[in-house]
Amino acid sequence: MRKLVRVLTALLAAVSMLFAQTQVATVTSTAPFQLRGANVTTDQGVPSWPVMPGDAIKAGSAPVVGSFAGGSSVTLDPGSSAKITISGQTPTFRLECGTARYSLSALSAVKLNDPVSPPKLTGVYSISCKHTALILLGGAAAAAGLGFGISSAVNGGSSLSSK
């Protein structure tokens, strides 16, 4: 029975290590920011925070600096957001909104969604922030108002006339 428990424990440990995520980068900032959707306050004495594959980052009122293995770095301007993933063994930085400034140790060190071609070792690029939620909400309100106006007109609501 003890042997079975040891085998199962070893198997569980091996499976856990296989599925464990590895750190892709670290991020630092002088002001609060969001990492994985959680608010990170920078006055807690922690100088840098680990970034795992799939993590989303949103800068607050100060830039957020992401440092990668090999000396590459990407800086998110205040209010900008990005997602960091991994493709094979290469980290991928995908700017979603705002501006990013980068300095790569090699062109293959970090994949960027920078539209500049050919890629450069240093640069700055921006992606516009689309506020579709506000447009959708505004459109829904307009449709509701239009529906109310049509309903009032069809159902004999009060009429306006000018003399």
Secondary structure by P-SEA (a helix, b strand, c coil): caaaaaaaaaaaaaaaaaacccccccccccbbbbcccbbbbccccccbbbbccbbbbbbccbbbbbbcccccbbbbcccccbbbbbcccbbbbbbccbbbbbccccccccccccccccccccbbbbbbbbaaaaaaaaaaaaaaaaaaaaaaaaaccbbbbcc
